[in-house]
Amino acid sequence: MRDVVVIGAGPAGIHAAYLLAKAGFDVVLLEAQARVGERAICSGVIGEEAFARFDLPTRPVLASIHSIQAISPQGRVLEHRSETRLARVVDKGEFNRALADRALATGVELHLGRRVDSLRVDSHSVLVRFRSSDNGRKLARARVAVISTGVNCSLTRALRLARPRQFLQALQVDLDRPNGDAPGPTKVYVGRCIAPGGFGWEIPLGNRRARVGLTTPHDPESHFPNLIRRVAPAVDVSALHVDRKRIAQAPVGRCTAERIVAVGEAAGHVKTTTGGGIYYGLLSAELAAEVITGAFRKGDFSSRALSDFERCWRAAFGSELLVGYFARKLASSFSDDQIERFFQIARAADLLARLNGRLRFDWHHRALLTTLRNLLALPGGIRACSRDTT
């Protein structure tokens, strides 16, 4: 019997396995894909704080981000620029594989092509039933199981664990940059005409390439051509190979049960403002590893003992998820005219300067609340955003 079985080799699962193996536990990592990082659909943007906090590998880095522009439906711009690096853009598949290499070096045992069907808990262990790539049905047994299956909710749903309040839909493609290879800002496009209830993005990758995508709670395919026409009008959308994925938002319910912990996107631990899952996934894995280590120390793997993880993640980033979720819901109710008015007000009031250092790449709730307070303090309050644009 193993100490820990981790199900899913995305960043959260790999990092949890790495930390637990580093702490001296016998860890096996089961991944459904034939290769780590296969079909890893992601913008690949990781804040600089994450590289320092988690000692992340830099080999997969494609580009650095020093400037981010928010662009209104009519082309007004709000820009956040930094002398220091705000974030880096990675090849997500290579990033996952680099994390896996580090985990393997600490003694994690990785098995590919293993699709887990079910978990069953008894008084001494978790029994994991899975299918191998040759369709053989097999069993694994461990004292604790970590579920890190990303947006696939089949296991958490069967165990009645946390479910997302909402799913966003995302489309993305890498394409040639129309303006050559000069370095430029990362651009965020907002408005119902681009992505109702969400946003679009254009991320320079270097080598005359850019990563372009959008996320919305609605059907993204009907809006994606509008974004491509905005970013690269000469590109034939029908000829593009476009990736699509769902993004879990704001968990409801528990992430733990007896001998079981769910982490990362499987637990809904995803930024509700941007849909980015890497930072909170890694942080979720770190907190879970600490709680599981304590459970081994006490010899107690009960639901009550593992529920310390609930307290830890809620204290660490629970406010971020809730404030971001409701802020995005509020913003999604704005018409394009109201968004234009917000951009006008924000520029006239120098709103970014008023945030006074509260803008942090992976921590948004203080900046969001400060923005709301500043809007309420302006003449006409937030109702000013509802006036017609001029």
Protein Blocks (a to p, Z undefined) as FASTA:
>chain_A
ZZbdcehjafklmmmmmmmmmnopacddddfbfbehiapacehiacfklmmmnopafklp
mbdcfbdcdddfkopacddddfbdfbdcddfklmmmmmmmmmmmnopacdehiacfbdcd
dfkbccdddddfkopacddddfbdcddehjalklmmmnopacdfbdcdddddddddfklj
adcdddddedjkloghiacddddebjoiacdddddfbdfklmmmmmmmmmmmmbcfklpc
cddddddehiedjfbdehiacehjlnopacfklopaklmmmmmmmmmmmmmmmmmmnopa
bfklmmmmmmmmmmmmmmmmmmmmmmmmmmmmpcfklmmmmmmmmmmnommlmnnopacf
klmklmmmmmmmmmmmpghijmlmmpccZZ
